[in-house]
Amino acid sequence: MLKKIIVIFLFLSIASGCGKDDICTGDTPTTPKLIIIFKSKINPNVYKVVDNLTVTTIIESDTTDIIKSITTDSIAIPLNTGVDFTKFQFYKDNTSNNEGNLDLVTFNYQRDFIYINRACAFKSYFINLGSEFDSEDNTNWIQEISITKPNVENEDETHVIIYH
């Protein structure tokens, strides 16, 4: 009987030791991704799909596919929280037989970190978003990049429009 009481007491003391902020639930807001939509350069009011789009991030000398060969008119991609810029390779018409048309895009920004709680730690916001891409080459499929929201604080709105 005494052992049962001790076990119940230990269980209750362990269970009461965990607070709400010791668990990072799935509905806790996290670092937002960059929302990009693709539109027609000829008719800017029309969404325009990109066939077989592959997006690769470049971190130092390593590349990682973020999106692989999808046909879409919008994407959500993560920005690097460790530095004030992220370099991407955007491939159009990328298939197993063809590497596609490659454009290099760099997004630069300032980072702001917000403390959530002990379990979730920090999330990042990106402010003063800007973009750079080499438009000198006549083979570019990206013709213009427009920043519509310079602060990336959530995923509920479009931050960038890429015209092609």
Beta strands, then each sheet from edge to edge (+ up, - down):
strand 1: 34-39
strand 2: 50-59
strand 3: 62-72
strand 4: 74-77
strand 5: 85-92
strand 6: 101-117
strand 7: 121-133
strand 8: 144-147
strand 9: 160-163
sheet 1: 4+ 1- 9- 8+
sheet 2: 3+ 2- 5+ 6- 7+
end
